Amino acid sequence: MEIFEERYQVVKPIARGCIYNVYKAIDNKTRGIVAVKVEKNHKNPNFARELEVINNGKSIHGLAKLLYQGITKGKRFIVMNYLGKSLESKFLKCHEKFSDGCVLRIADELLQGIENFHKIGYVHNNLKPKNILLGYSLNWQSLYLVGLSSVNSNIRNTHENEGYIEENINLLYSSTNVMKKITPSMRDDIESIAYILIHFHCGILPWKNSSSSIEVLKLKIEFASTKTNNHLFAALLNIINYAQSLEFNQEPDYKMLRNHLANFAKNKKVLRVYDWAISNDKIQKQLALDKSRIPISKHFGVKNDNKISELKDGNNCMKKRVRFGNMCQIKCGLTQSNNAEDCESKKLERVETEIMEDFPHMYNRMKILQQRKEFLEVLASSN
């Protein structure tokens, strides 16, 4: 595999596009994971525009951080912090439908992120689930904007232009003004975010299967006045109507929009959390690092059988063990005949392993499962 600057070792390709290729790489100096973008054509203006945005946005949350830039074989490349999967990927994995809590959590993150983006003087102009990535590792709950080659700069010094021509209009999520060939502004990013959220909530948009821009525009104009008894759908429609009411260079009230959805969540008792935060896959990955996955019999060097057995440790402490899959109660005493008080019992309703007081590292597993159980109870009560 290729090495950049004798430091960044390519592991595998992540994405290939018409502007650049993206690779997952290892930083041989820090041993951390990074992303490397390499332009496909020499001095591509779109690549230069993206590099400009990343440089100007280095102080804001919601954009990948530039770690290094250079030239290899006559082509520019940039090294950035590695990001996770896209919302498009998560949406497909969740069978193209997110829960209300997940939609509201995404909404809050996106509105905060686009506010930061607008503050550095840019309109994204290409918001879609594919261009919104989750963070990686400890930043997995944060959202990051990518696909910056279509951004509009100097938004506060731009004038409304009805002759604006966008080469590749995103029919599914573009605002009605952009489809009318009006220069994009901050209001259009807000409208696009609302379409994305409604798609996540409903699982489909009325114009999804339409390829005619005229038909899509007509459907979007009618869509804003839709009557519905779905409360979250209505709240998101309010955001569309608000965005369409703004003047060309008028700054959206981001705080008001976030509070609008936060109050909805509070009134409806909706817990704002990602659907994948409690997925079995994620739980299993956390448990894989837990030593309690080692069968308890291995700690004592005894055979793992189907019977209840009694074990003595070095302190002559009697313990009872039950085969995996049953309710487990572990007691501690000096001997079987001794009348000393038992230690406080620990119970674990789980089909994997038992927990013993002598092994505190096993409590990690119980905490994870307890948190998941409590969350599911809250979720059930709110519905």
C-alpha positions in Angstrom: 0.0 0.0 0.0 1.0 3.6 -0.7 2.7 5.7 2.0 2.4 9.5 2.0 5.3 11.6 3.3 6.8 8.3 4.8 4.3 8.6 7.6 0.7 7.9 6.5 0.3 4.3 5.5 -2.8 3.6 3.4 -4.9 0.7 4.7 -7.8 0.7 2.2 -9.8 2.9 -0.1 -13.0 4.4 1.5 -14.6 6.3 -1.4 -13.9 7.2 -5.0 -15.4 10.2 -6.7 -14.9 12.5 -9.7 -13.0 15.0 -7.6 -10.9 13.0 -5.2 -10.3 9.5 -3.8 -10.4 8.9 0.0 -8.3 6.4 1.9 -8.2 5.1 5.4 -4.6 5.3 6.7 -2.5 4.8 9.8 -0.3 7.6 11.1 3.0 5.8 11.7 4.0 8.5 14.2 1.0 8.5 16.4 -0.4 5.1 15.4 -3.8 6.8 15.0 -6.3 6.3 12.2 -6.6 9.1 9.7 -8.3 9.9 6.3 -6.3 10.9 3.3 -7.9 12.7 0.3 -6.1 12.7 -3.0 -7.3 14.9 -5.9 -7.8 13.0 -9.1 -7.0 15.8 -11.5 -4.2 18.3 -11.1 -5.3 21.7 -9.7 -9.0 20.8 -9.6 -10.9 24.0 -8.5 -13.5 22.0 -6.5 -10.7 20.3 -4.5 -9.2 23.8 -3.8 -12.5 25.1 -2.6 -12.9 22.2 -0.2 -9.4 22.8 1.1 -10.2 26.4 1.6 -13.4 25.6 3.6 -11.6 23.1 5.9 -8.8 25.6 6.5 -11.3 28.4 7.4 -13.4 26.1 9.5 -10.6 24.6 11.6 -11.9 26.3 14.8 -15.5 25.1 14.5 -17.2 21.8 15.6 -18.8 19.8 12.8 -16.0 19.8 10.2 -13.1 17.3 9.9 -9.8 18.8 11.1 -7.0 19.3 8.7 -3.9 17.5 10.0 -1.5 17.8 7.0 -1.4 18.8 3.4 1.1 18.1 0.6 1.8 17.0 -2.9 2.4 13.5 -4.2 3.1 12.7 -7.9 2.0 16.2 -8.9 -1.4 15.8 -7.1 -2.4 17.5 -3.9 -3.5 15.5 -0.9 -4.8 16.3 2.6 -4.8 14.3 5.8 -7.8 14.7 8.1 -9.2 13.1 11.2 -11.0 9.9 10.4 -14.8 9.9 10.6 -17.4 7.2 11.0 -20.3 6.0 8.8 -22.8 8.3 7.1 -26.4 8.9 8.1 -27.3 7.3 4.8 -25.6 4.1 5.9 -27.3 4.1 9.3 -30.7 4.9 7.7 -30.4 1.9 5.4 -29.3 -0.3 8.3 -32.3 0.8 10.3 -34.7 -0.3 7.4 -35.1 3.3 6.2 -36.9 4.6 9.3 -35.6 6.3 12.4 -37.4 6.7 15.7 -38.7 10.1 16.9 -35.9 10.3 19.5 -33.3 9.6 16.9 -34.7 12.2 14.4 -34.8 14.8 17.2 -31.2 14.1 18.2 -30.0 14.4 14.6 -32.0 17.6 14.2 -30.3 19.2 17.2 -26.8 18.2 16.0 -27.5 19.4 12.4 -28.9 22.7 13.4 -25.9 23.4 15.7 -23.5 22.3 13.0 -25.0 24.3 10.2 -25.1 27.4 12.4 -21.3 27.0 12.9 -20.9 26.5 9.2 -22.8 29.6 8.3 -20.8 31.7 10.8 -17.6 31.1 8.9 -19.3 32.5 5.8 -20.4 29.5 3.8 -23.7 27.9 2.6 -23.3 24.1 2.2 -25.7 23.8 -0.7 -25.5 20.0 -0.9 -26.9 18.6 2.3 -28.0 15.0 2.2 -27.6 11.9 4.4 -24.5 10.8 2.4 -22.7 14.0 3.2 -23.4 13.9 7.0 -21.0 11.6 8.8 -20.8 10.4 12.4 -17.6 11.0 14.4 -15.2 8.1 15.1 -14.3 6.5 18.4 -15.0 8.9 21.3 -16.7 11.4 18.9 -19.2 8.8 17.7 -22.2 11.0 18.8 -21.2 14.1 16.9 -22.2 14.8 13.3 -19.8 16.2 10.6 -20.5 17.8 7.3 -18.6 16.6 4.2 -19.1 17.1 0.5 -17.8 20.7 0.6 -17.1 21.1 -3.1 -20.5 22.7 -3.8 -20.3 25.4 -1.0 -21.1 29.0 -1.7 -18.8 31.5 0.0 -19.1 35.1 1.1 -22.8 34.6 1.8 -23.3 38.0 3.4 -21.9 39.8 0.4 -23.9 37.8 -2.2 -26.9 39.2 -3.9 -30.0 37.3 -4.9 -29.8 36.2 -8.5 -32.6 34.4 -10.3 -30.3 33.5 -13.1 -28.2 31.2 -10.8 -27.4 27.8 -12.4 -26.5 24.8 -10.3 -24.8 22.0 -12.3 -26.0 19.1 -10.2 -29.1 19.9 -8.3 -30.0 17.5 -5.5 -33.6 16.9 -6.4 -34.5 15.1 -3.2 -33.3 17.6 -0.6 -32.7 20.9 -2.5 -34.8 23.9 -1.4 -37.6 25.3 -3.6 -35.6 28.5 -4.1 -32.5 26.6 -5.4 -34.8 24.7 -7.8 -36.1 28.1 -9.0 -32.5 28.9 -9.8 -32.1 31.5 -7.1 -28.7 31.8 -5.5 -28.4 29.6 -2.4 -28.4 31.2 1.0 -28.6 30.2 4.7 -32.4 29.7 4.5 -31.9 27.0 1.9 -29.7 24.8 4.1 -32.3 25.0 6.8 -35.0 23.9 4.3 -32.8 21.0 3.2 -32.3 19.9 6.8 -36.0 19.8 7.3 -36.5 17.6 4.2 -33.8 15.2 5.5 -35.4 15.0 8.9 -38.9 14.3 7.4 -37.4 11.6 5.2 -35.8 10.0 8.3 -39.1 10.3 10.2 -41.5 9.1 7.5 -39.2 6.8 5.6 -40.0 8.4 2.2 -40.6 11.8 0.5 -43.4 12.2 -2.0 -41.1 13.1 -4.8 -38.5 10.4 -4.2 -39.2 8.5 -7.4 -39.7 11.5 -9.6 -36.9 12.5 -12.0 -38.5 15.7 -13.4 -37.3 18.9 -11.6 -40.6 20.6 -12.6 -42.7 17.9 -11.0 -40.5 17.8 -7.9 -40.7 21.6 -7.4 -44.5 21.4 -7.7 -44.7 18.6 -5.1 -42.4 20.5 -2.7 -44.5 23.7 -2.9 -47.6 21.7 -2.2 -45.9 19.7 0.6 -45.3 22.7 2.8 -49.1 23.1 3.3 -49.7 19.5 4.1 -52.3 18.9 6.9 -51.3 16.1 9.3 -52.1 14.7 12.7 -48.5 13.5 13.1 -47.1 15.9 15.7 -43.4 15.5 14.8 -44.2 15.7 11.1 -46.1 18.9 11.8 -43.2 20.3 13.8 -40.8 19.6 10.9 -43.2 21.2 8.4 -43.1 24.3 10.5 -39.3 24.5 9.9 -39.9 24.3 6.2 -42.4 27.1 6.3 -40.1 29.2 8.5 -37.2 28.7 6.1 -39.3 29.7 3.1 -40.4 32.9 4.9 -36.9 34.2 5.4 -35.4 36.9 3.1 -32.4 36.0 0.9 -29.7 37.1 3.3 -31.7 36.9 6.6 -30.0 34.9 9.3 -32.1 32.0 10.6 -32.9 31.9 14.3 -31.1 28.7 15.0 -31.7 28.8 18.7 -35.4 29.2 18.2 -35.5 26.2 15.9 -33.5 24.0 18.3 -35.8 25.1 21.2 -38.8 24.4 19.1 -37.8 20.7 18.7 -36.4 20.4 22.3 -39.8 21.6 23.7 -41.5 19.1 21.5 -39.4 16.3 22.9 -40.0 17.4 26.4 -43.8 17.7 26.0 -44.0 14.4 24.3 -41.5 12.8 26.7 -39.3 11.6 23.9 -35.8 10.6 24.8 -33.4 12.1 22.2 -30.9 9.4 21.5 -29.6 7.7 18.3 -31.2 4.4 17.4 -27.8 2.7 17.1 -26.7 3.8 20.5 -28.5 0.8 22.0 -28.1 -1.6 19.1 -27.0 -5.1 20.0 -24.0 -4.7 17.8 -22.7 -1.8 19.8 -23.4 -3.6 23.1 -21.5 -6.6 21.9 -18.5 -4.6 20.9 -18.4 -3.0 24.4 -18.8 -6.4 26.0 -16.0 -7.9 23.9 -13.5 -5.9 25.9 -15.0 -7.2 29.2 -13.0 -9.9 31.0 -16.3 -11.3 32.4 -16.9 -12.9 29.0 -14.3 -15.5 30.2 -16.3 -18.4 31.7 -16.1 -18.2 35.5 -14.8 -21.7 35.7 -11.5 -20.6 34.1 -10.8 -18.3 37.0 -10.8 -21.3 39.3 -9.5 -24.0 37.1 -12.5 -26.2 37.4 -14.6 -28.0 34.8 -17.6 -26.1 33.4 -20.6 -28.4 33.7 -24.3 -28.2 34.0 -24.4 -28.7 37.8 -24.4 -26.2 40.6 -20.9 -26.5 42.2 -19.3 -25.2 45.3 -15.8 -23.6 45.1 -13.4 -22.5 47.8 -10.8 -19.7 47.2 -7.6 -19.1 49.1 -9.5 -17.4 52.0 -11.6 -20.5 52.6 -14.6 -18.5 51.2 -17.4 -20.7 49.9 -19.0 -19.7 46.6 -21.9 -21.2 44.7 -21.8 -21.2 40.9 -24.6 -21.8 38.4 -24.1 -22.7 34.7 -24.7 -19.9 32.2 -28.3 -19.1 31.5 -29.8 -19.3 34.9 -30.4 -16.7 37.6 -27.2 -16.6 39.6 -26.8 -15.8 43.3 -23.4 -15.8 44.9 -22.8 -16.0 48.6 -19.7 -15.7 50.6 -18.9 -17.2 54.0 -16.0 -18.7 55.9 -17.2 -22.3 55.7 -20.4 -24.2 54.9 -20.9 -24.8 58.6 -19.9 -21.4 59.8 -22.7 -19.0 60.9 -20.9 -15.8 59.8 -23.1 -13.4 57.9 -23.2 -13.7 54.2 -21.8 -10.9 52.0 -24.4 -8.9 50.1 -25.7 -11.0 47.2 -25.4 -10.0 43.6 -28.0 -11.0 41.1 -27.7 -10.9 37.3 -30.5 -11.7 35.0 -28.5 -12.5 32.0 -27.7 -15.6 29.9 -24.0 -15.1 29.6 -21.9 -15.0 32.8 -22.3 -14.5 36.6 -20.8 -11.8 38.6 -18.6 -12.4 41.7 -17.6 -9.9 44.3 -14.0 -11.0 44.0 -13.9 -9.8 40.4 -14.9 -6.1 40.2 -14.0 -5.9 36.5 -17.1 -8.0 35.9 -19.3 -5.1 37.1 -18.7 -3.3 33.8 -20.9 -5.8 32.0 -23.7 -5.5 34.5 -23.6 -1.6 34.2 -23.9 -1.7 30.5 -26.8 -4.1 30.6 -28.6 -2.2 33.4 -28.3 1.1 31.4 -29.7 -0.6 28.3 -32.6 -2.0 30.4 -33.4 1.4 32.0 -33.4 3.1 28.6 -35.8 0.6 27.1 -38.1 1.0 30.1 -38.1 4.8 29.6 -38.7 4.3 25.8 -41.6 2.0 26.5 -43.2 4.3 29.0 -42.9 7.3 26.6 -44.8 5.4 23.9 
